[in-house]
């Protein structure tokens, strides 16, 4: 049996795809990696919101999966949309790595620093911490981004801890940002593996790889984002933590300039993960997030 695994062609994406491949390989199961170029890979200059609203790093991969050109797709879960695509299912979430953001190039955030990021979520929270920061747009692969720091164009940058660790670049992390200051993106640190909903063989293969705690946490986080109606480029953040059979979800919606952060948390039984996400989002919508997000959508 040959399993064709599709992913983006970046170094990080291929490392993640190979991690999935190692788990899928077994006697009688061969694996082939299929790199796919996405809209977010082709356009490395414009902000994500100008490229497209929906899954700029997953759309083409999902199309290949639906067309039968690949059998499963490996994504950074933070790149995935909050709703499953019709005809597809997340067959497995691998055990989540460190979900926090990393500060690179400086041990702390100081007034007036030039900090690079392409994320509206990070931009808003950085400016909320220190309004005098100069936030510089940052696109391209990790190596390209690090060169800008080495060339002196930036004082620091913010990237995901998990991605740096997967690339063997953990030593470049100057500080791991506490989620109380920098709440991560929905799904950050997790790897999601999609398959076609009607592919019983793939679903059975992936079921053995699924990490229950990660699935539960992401059920809450994705439900939160789905209820808000924001895209992965909106200034939205969420992180679910699980202790025994209880889940605590922190959620945030922000003004892009950091002038206002709406932040709440909710706790409850893990069995209510999706409901907790919905309830927390509704509380934020009633607190002003509805008007904020509607304004951003029509801007």
C-alpha positions in Angstrom: 0.0 0.0 0.0 1.4 3.4 -1.0 0.3 6.5 1.0 1.0 9.8 -0.7 1.5 12.6 1.8 1.0 16.1 0.6 2.4 19.2 2.3 3.9 22.6 1.6 7.4 22.4 0.2 9.2 24.6 2.8 11.9 23.0 4.9 9.7 23.2 8.0 6.7 21.7 6.2 8.7 18.8 4.9 10.2 18.1 8.3 6.6 18.0 9.7 5.5 15.7 6.8 8.5 13.4 7.4 7.5 13.2 11.1 4.0 12.0 10.0 5.6 9.7 7.4 7.7 8.0 10.1 4.5 7.2 12.1 2.6 6.0 9.0 5.4 3.7 7.7 5.1 0.0 8.7 5.4 -3.3 7.0 3.2 -3.3 3.9 2.8 0.5 4.0 5.1 2.7 1.8 5.1 6.5 1.9 5.8 9.1 -0.8 6.1 12.8 0.1 4.4 15.2 -2.4 5.4 18.9 -2.0 2.7 21.4 -3.1 3.0 25.1 -3.6 0.3 27.2 -2.0 -0.8 30.8 -2.5 1.0 31.8 0.6 4.2 30.3 -0.8 3.9 32.0 -4.2 3.3 35.5 -2.8 5.9 36.3 -0.2 5.5 40.1 -0.2 1.9 41.0 0.4 0.2 40.7 3.8 -1.7 37.4 4.2 -5.0 39.2 4.3 -4.4 40.6 0.8 -3.6 37.1 -0.7 -6.9 35.5 0.4 -9.1 35.1 3.4 -9.2 31.4 3.5 -6.3 29.1 4.3 -3.6 30.6 2.2 -1.2 27.8 3.2 -3.7 24.9 2.9 -6.2 25.5 0.1 -4.2 24.0 -2.8 -3.2 21.0 -0.6 -6.8 20.3 0.2 -7.7 20.6 -3.4 -5.1 17.9 -4.2 -6.5 15.7 -1.5 -10.1 16.1 -2.8 -8.9 15.4 -6.3 -7.2 12.2 -5.2 -3.7 13.3 -6.1 -2.6 12.7 -2.5 -4.0 10.4 0.2 -3.4 12.5 3.3 -2.3 16.1 3.9 0.0 17.4 6.7 -0.5 20.9 8.0 0.6 23.2 10.8 -2.7 23.3 12.6 -2.5 27.0 13.1 -2.7 27.4 9.2 -6.0 25.4 9.1 -9.4 27.0 8.9 -11.7 26.7 12.0 -14.2 24.6 10.0 -13.5 21.3 8.3 -13.6 21.5 4.6 -16.5 19.6 3.0 -15.4 16.1 2.1 -12.3 16.2 4.4 -11.7 15.3 8.0 -8.7 15.7 10.4 -7.8 12.1 10.8 -5.1 12.8 13.5 -3.5 15.5 15.5 0.0 14.6 16.6 0.9 15.4 20.2 1.3 19.1 20.5 4.7 20.7 20.9 5.4 24.0 22.8 2.5 26.4 21.7 4.3 29.6 22.8 5.8 32.3 20.7 9.5 32.9 20.8 11.4 36.2 20.9 14.6 36.0 18.8 17.4 38.5 18.9 16.7 40.0 22.2 16.0 38.7 25.7 13.2 41.1 26.4 10.9 43.6 24.6 12.3 47.1 25.0 10.8 50.5 24.0 11.4 51.6 20.3 12.6 48.2 19.1 12.1 47.1 15.5 10.4 43.7 15.7 9.5 41.6 12.7 6.3 39.7 12.3 3.7 39.0 9.6 1.0 38.2 12.1 -1.9 40.6 13.0 -2.3 38.7 16.3 1.4 39.1 17.3 1.4 42.7 16.1 -1.6 43.7 18.3 -0.2 42.0 21.4 3.3 43.4 20.9 1.9 46.9 20.6 -0.3 46.4 23.6 2.8 45.5 25.6 4.9 48.4 24.2 3.2 51.0 22.0 6.5 52.5 20.9 7.6 49.4 19.0 8.1 49.6 15.3 6.5 46.4 13.9 8.1 45.4 10.6 6.4 43.1 8.0 8.2 39.7 7.9 7.5 37.1 5.2 9.5 34.2 3.7 10.9 31.0 5.2 12.6 30.9 8.6 16.1 31.1 7.1 15.2 34.2 5.1 13.6 35.8 8.2 16.7 35.1 10.3 19.0 36.7 7.7 17.1 40.0 8.1 18.0 39.9 11.8 21.6 39.0 11.1 21.8 41.9 8.6 20.8 44.4 11.3 17.4 45.3 9.6 15.6 44.3 12.8 16.3 44.2 16.6 14.2 41.1 17.1 11.5 39.0 15.6 8.7 36.7 16.9 8.3 33.1 15.6 6.7 30.0 16.9 8.8 27.9 19.4 7.5 24.7 17.9 8.7 25.5 14.4 12.1 26.5 15.5 12.5 23.3 17.6 11.5 21.1 14.6 14.1 22.8 12.5 16.8 22.3 15.1 17.0 26.0 15.8 15.9 26.0 19.4 19.2 27.6 20.4 18.1 30.8 18.5 15.2 31.4 21.0 16.2 34.3 23.3 12.9 34.2 25.3 9.7 32.1 25.3 6.8 34.6 25.6 4.4 33.8 28.4 0.8 33.3 27.1 -0.3 35.8 29.6 1.5 38.4 27.5 1.4 36.8 24.1 -1.5 34.4 23.6 -0.7 31.9 20.7 -2.6 31.4 17.5 -5.4 28.8 17.5 -3.7 25.4 17.0 -0.2 26.7 17.3 2.4 23.9 18.1 0.1 21.2 16.7 0.3 19.2 13.4 -3.0 18.2 11.8 -3.3 15.4 9.3 -6.2 15.5 6.9 -7.8 12.7 4.8 -10.9 12.3 2.7 -14.0 11.7 4.9 -14.9 8.6 2.8 -11.4 7.1 2.8 -11.8 4.3 5.4 -8.3 3.0 4.9 -6.7 6.4 5.6 -8.9 7.1 8.5 -8.0 3.8 10.1 -4.3 4.4 9.5 -4.4 7.9 11.1 -6.6 6.9 14.0 -3.7 5.2 15.7 -1.6 8.5 15.5 -4.2 10.7 17.1 -3.3 12.4 20.4 -6.5 12.7 22.4 -5.4 15.6 24.5 -4.4 17.7 21.5 -7.6 16.9 19.7 -9.6 18.0 22.7 -7.6 21.2 23.1 -8.0 22.1 19.4 -11.7 21.3 19.5 -12.1 24.1 22.0 -9.8 26.5 20.2 -11.3 25.9 16.8 -14.8 26.2 18.1 -13.8 29.6 19.7 -12.5 30.9 16.3 -15.4 29.4 14.3 -17.9 31.1 16.6 -16.1 34.4 16.2 -16.1 34.1 12.5 -12.5 35.3 12.1 -9.9 34.0 9.7 -6.4 32.8 10.7 -5.2 36.3 9.7 -7.5 38.0 12.2 -6.1 39.4 15.5 -7.6 36.4 17.4 -5.8 34.1 19.8 -6.7 31.1 22.0 -5.0 28.4 24.0 -6.5 25.5 25.8 -4.8 23.8 28.7 -5.9 20.4 30.1 -5.3 19.1 33.6 -6.8 15.7 34.3 -10.4 15.9 33.0 -10.7 19.7 33.0 -10.0 22.2 30.3 -9.2 25.9 30.7 -9.5 28.0 27.6 -8.1 31.5 27.2 -9.3 33.6 24.3 -8.5 37.0 22.9 -9.7 39.4 20.2 -7.6 42.6 19.6 -7.6 45.9 17.9 -4.8 45.6 15.2 -2.9 48.6 16.8 -3.0 47.0 20.3 -5.1 49.8 21.7 -7.7 47.4 23.0 -7.5 43.7 24.0 -10.6 41.8 24.8 -9.6 38.7 26.8 -11.5 36.2 28.7 -11.2 32.6 29.9 -13.5 29.7 30.6 -13.1 26.3 32.3 -15.0 23.1 32.3 -15.0 19.4 31.6 -13.0 18.2 28.7 -16.2 16.6 27.3 -17.6 20.1 26.8 -14.5 21.4 24.9 -16.5 22.6 21.8 -19.2 24.2 24.0 -16.6 26.0 26.1 -15.1 27.5 22.9 -18.5 28.7 21.8 -19.5 30.1 25.2 -16.2 32.0 25.5 -16.5 33.4 22.0 -20.1 34.6 22.7 -18.9 36.4 25.8 -16.3 38.2 23.8 -18.7 39.0 21.0 -21.1 40.6 23.6 -18.2 42.5 25.1 -17.4 44.3 21.8 -15.6 41.8 19.7 -18.6 41.6 17.3 -18.3 45.2 16.2 -14.5 45.0 16.1 -14.4 42.0 13.8 -17.2 43.3 11.6 -15.2 46.5 11.1 -12.1 44.6 10.2 -14.0 42.4 7.7 -15.3 45.5 5.9 -12.1 47.5 6.1 
